[in-house]
Amino acid sequence: MSSQSLRIIHTVSSLQGGGMEQFVLRLAEAQVKQGHQASIVSLNDGPLLEIVRQKELPLTLLKHRTMLGRITHCAAHFALKAPDIVHCHNPTSLRYATIGKLVSGGRLIFTDHAQTKGIVRKGSAFEWKQVNAYVAVSQETATHAGDIGYHGPTEAIHNGVEFAPAQRSRDIVRAELNLGQQVVLINVASFYPVKAQDVLVQAAALLKSRGISVVTLFLGDGVERERVETLARESGLNQADVRFLGFRNDVADLLAASDIFVLPSRAEGLPMSILEAMSHRLPVVCTPVGGNPELVFDGEHGRLVPVDDPSALAEALAALVSDPLLRQRQGEAGCKRVSLDFSFERTSQLYERIYRRVLAGT
């Protein structure tokens, strides 16, 4: 692989705290460390803006009241920076990535992270014609390329995880949250209907009704949070049973202080949150949607449970709550799997190979 430095601009629709946005920040950071000139163009800001600043990643926000203002700013920025690679993440920013390619002469790489927040955009035929390489984050996601208007060749690159060690000890974090010796379930996801936090609340209520004591931590924010909090109260769950912690910058600490990771989504791409949980040796209970079954093998790294089935979810959780050795075995197996097959270094290298390939015209 050539060592020539590349000029790379990543485009995203916002800096919300979702897995896709966090992946883009990590990829850009890794590319800067490798000697490339990597930067980000975003249509909107969000909670990750502070992390962008901490990492000192070059960022341009196209926050204008009118589309004409955004388009003009976008064209001027790409013309000035003249990137070799315009890397677009999801169709929500494809219009601006296309403009970036046309004014700069760079190559356009598109990554489909799956649109799971209820805001679904299809690219236009003209936009897809400008794409030089289409990458999906899972094999399952690649099969749905036609759903967003793309009908060319596809390839899959699984997301990778860069292990982030906890900064505080498990005991200190558990003491701060007054978790005692209870088994702790943790959910890290934005609050959108597709993430199905309501199903986890219902499962937690079932566990409580059966006398199974757990604490469930919800990390994240979004449009569904208030509704899910109301559902928790109406289901008889109190502060001792569930905690809504909002968006957090200490996710690694909270994962290390927890025992089981739970993500009962109705749709997915390849969740960064699952990769991070596995890297912290947590068994994972999730649904067989998107790339989840490509990552979590049922009975080996956790459990796959049916979508929208609180009873099945509760049963799977109860089995893990009652068996600490099973939790340890599945958590260790998951950690081994991500370290071997889902390292962020590997993911970054695979993307660079695609960059070099399209620049070479092969």
KARASUL-V821331 format. One record per residue. RES is the residue in three letters. SS is DSSP state (h for helix, s for strand, l for the rest). PSI is psi in degrees with one decimal (NA if undefined). Layout:
# KARASUL-V821331
{{RES SS PSI} {RES SS PSI}}
This chain:
# KARASUL-V821331
{{MET l 133.3} {SER l 146.7} {SER l 4.8} {GLN l 132.1} {SER l 140.5} {LEU l 149.2} {ARG s 116.6} {ILE s 130.3} {ILE s 123.8} {HIS s 136.6} {THR s 134.2} {VAL s 162.6} {SER l -25.3} {SER l 175.5} {LEU l 39.6} {GLN l 168.2} {GLY l 26.8} {GLY l 169.7} {GLY h -37.7} {MET h -48.4} {GLU h -40.0} {GLN h -36.5} {PHE h -44.0} {VAL h -43.1} {LEU h -43.2} {ARG h -38.8} {LEU h -44.2} {ALA h -41.9} {GLU h -43.6} {ALA h -39.3} {GLN h -36.8} {VAL h -42.3} {LYS h -27.4} {GLN l -0.5} {GLY l 4.8} {HIS l 161.8} {GLN s 89.2} {ALA s 137.5} {SER s 175.3} {ILE s 138.3} {VAL s 124.7} {SER s 144.0} {LEU l -28.0} {ASN l 161.3} {ASP l -159.9} {GLY l -172.9} {PRO l -24.7} {LEU l -4.1} {LEU h -40.3} {GLU h -37.6} {ILE h -38.5} {VAL h -43.0} {ARG h -41.0} {GLN h -39.3} {LYS l -6.0} {GLU l 41.9} {LEU l 133.0} {PRO s 128.6} {LEU s 137.3} {THR s 124.6} {LEU s 129.8} {LEU l 51.7} {LYS l 92.2} {HIS l 152.2} {ARG l -27.6} {THR l 153.1} {MET h -36.3} {LEU h -40.8} {GLY h -43.4} {ARG h -44.1} {ILE h -42.6} {THR h -46.1} {HIS h -44.5} {CYS h -49.9} {ALA h -43.0} {ALA h -40.3} {HIS h -47.5} {PHE h -35.8} {ALA h -38.9} {LEU h -44.2} {LYS h -24.4} {ALA l 62.5} {PRO l 150.8} {ASP l -37.3} {ILE s 128.4} {VAL s 112.8} {HIS s 106.4} {CYS s 135.6} {HIS s 105.2} {ASN l 153.4} {PRO h -13.5} {THR h -21.1} {SER h 12.9} {LEU h -35.2} {ARG h -42.9} {TYR h -32.0} {ALA h -38.0} {THR h -45.5} {ILE h -43.0} {GLY h -41.0} {LYS h -45.3} {LEU h -37.6} {VAL h -19.9} {SER h -23.5} {GLY l 10.3} {GLY l 178.4} {ARG s 143.4} {LEU s 117.3} {ILE s 134.1} {PHE s 130.0} {THR s 125.1} {ASP s 106.9} {HIS l 2.0} {ALA l 130.3} {GLN l 105.3} {THR l 15.6} {LYS l 12.5} {GLY l -4.2} {ILE l 94.0} {VAL l 123.8} {ARG l 138.5} {LYS l 139.2} {GLY l 154.8} {SER l 162.2} {ALA h -38.1} {PHE h -42.3} {GLU h -44.9} {TRP h -29.4} {LYS h -24.6} {GLN l -11.9} {VAL l 125.7} {ASN l -23.4} {ALA s 134.5} {TYR s 120.7} {VAL s 134.9} {ALA s 152.6} {VAL l -6.7} {SER l 161.5} {GLN h -38.3} {GLU h -41.2} {THR h -38.5} {ALA h -31.2} {THR l -13.7} {HIS l 15.3} {ALA h -38.7} {GLY h -24.7} {ASP h -25.8} {ILE h 14.0} {GLY l 0.0} {TYR l 132.9} {HIS l 22.4} {GLY l -167.7} {PRO l 145.6} {THR l 160.3} {GLU s 160.7} {ALA s 134.8} {ILE l 114.5} {HIS l 144.3} {ASN l 153.5} {GLY l 162.3} {VAL s 138.7} {GLU l 111.8} {PHE l 124.9} {ALA l 104.2} {PRO l 149.6} {ALA l 142.5} {GLN l -18.7} {ARG l 154.4} {SER l 157.0} {ARG h -44.8} {ASP h -40.7} {ILE h -45.2} {VAL h -42.9} {ARG h -35.4} {ALA h -40.8} {GLU h -36.7} {LEU l 3.2} {ASN l 50.7} {LEU l -14.8} {GLY l -140.4} {GLN l 11.1} {GLN l 153.3} {VAL s 132.0} {VAL s 122.9} {LEU s 143.2} {ILE s 136.3} {ASN s 122.6} {VAL s 106.4} {ALA l 149.9} {SER l 149.1} {PHE l 87.5} {TYR l 155.4} {PRO h -35.1} {VAL h -22.8} {LYS h -13.5} {ALA l 39.6} {GLN h -24.0} {ASP h -35.3} {VAL h -39.1} {LEU h -39.1} {VAL h -44.2} {GLN h -39.1} {ALA h -40.1} {ALA h -38.7} {ALA h -38.9} {LEU h -42.9} {LEU h -44.0} {LYS h -40.2} {SER h -22.7} {ARG l 6.9} {GLY l 18.6} {ILE l 114.5} {SER l 118.1} {VAL s 162.9} {VAL s 132.6} {THR s 123.7} {LEU s 128.8} {PHE s 120.9} {LEU s 122.5} {GLY l 175.0} {ASP l 170.7} {GLY l -177.2} {VAL l -23.4} {GLU l -4.1} {ARG h -47.9} {GLU h -41.7} {ARG h -41.4} {VAL h -38.3} {GLU h -40.7} {THR h -42.6} {LEU h -39.9} {ALA h -46.0} {ARG h -44.3} {GLU h -21.4} {SER l 3.3} {GLY l 15.0} {LEU l 136.7} {ASN l -170.2} {GLN l -26.2} {ALA l -17.1} {ASP l -41.5} {VAL s 145.7} {ARG s 129.1} {PHE s 103.5} {LEU s -6.1} {GLY s -166.7} {PHE l 131.1} {ARG l 146.0} {ASN l -0.5} {ASP l 42.8} {VAL h -40.5} {ALA h -41.6} {ASP h -42.0} {LEU h -34.7} {LEU h -44.1} {ALA h -23.9} {ALA l -2.5} {SER l 175.7} {ASP l -31.3} {ILE s 133.1} {PHE s 135.4} {VAL s 128.6} {LEU s 90.2} {PRO l 45.2} {SER l 154.9} {ARG l -15.9} {ALA l 153.8} {GLU l 167.2} {GLY l -97.6} {LEU l 99.5} {PRO l 124.9} {MET h -32.5} {SER h -37.1} {ILE h -43.9} {LEU h -44.5} {GLU h -41.2} {ALA h -42.8} {MET h -36.4} {SER h -21.1} {HIS l 18.8} {ARG l 34.5} {LEU l 133.1} {PRO s 149.0} {VAL s 130.5} {VAL s 116.3} {CYS s 178.9} {THR s 155.5} {PRO l 56.8} {VAL l 155.5} {GLY l -135.7} {GLY l 5.7} {ASN h -46.3} {PRO h -16.7} {GLU h -13.6} {LEU h -48.0} {VAL l 118.0} {PHE l 124.6} {ASP s 127.0} {GLY l -11.6} {GLU l -45.9} {HIS l 1.9} {GLY s -143.7} {ARG s 142.8} {LEU s 126.2} {VAL s 154.7} {PRO l 152.4} {VAL l 142.1} {ASP l 43.6} {ASP l 82.7} {PRO h -34.9} {SER h -45.7} {ALA h -38.2} {LEU h -44.2} {ALA h -40.3} {GLU h -45.2} {ALA h -41.2} {LEU h -41.3} {ALA h -39.9} {ALA h -39.8} {LEU h -37.8} {VAL h -38.2} {SER l -5.3} {ASP l 86.0} {PRO h -31.1} {LEU h -37.2} {LEU h -42.6} {ARG h -44.6} {GLN h -43.7} {ARG h -46.1} {GLN h -35.9} {GLY h -41.8} {GLU h -40.0} {ALA h -39.3} {GLY h -42.3} {CYS h -42.4} {LYS h -40.4} {ARG h -47.6} {VAL h -33.9} {SER h -31.3} {LEU h -42.2} {ASP h -11.6} {PHE l 38.3} {SER s 147.4} {PHE h -31.7} {GLU h -43.2} {ARG h -45.4} {THR h -45.2} {SER h -40.9} {GLN h -39.7} {LEU h -38.9} {TYR h -39.3} {GLU h -35.3} {ARG h -39.8} {ILE h -43.2} {TYR h -50.7} {ARG h -37.4} {ARG h -46.1} {VAL h -31.4} {LEU h -29.7} {ALA h -8.1} {GLY l 24.1} {THR l NA}}
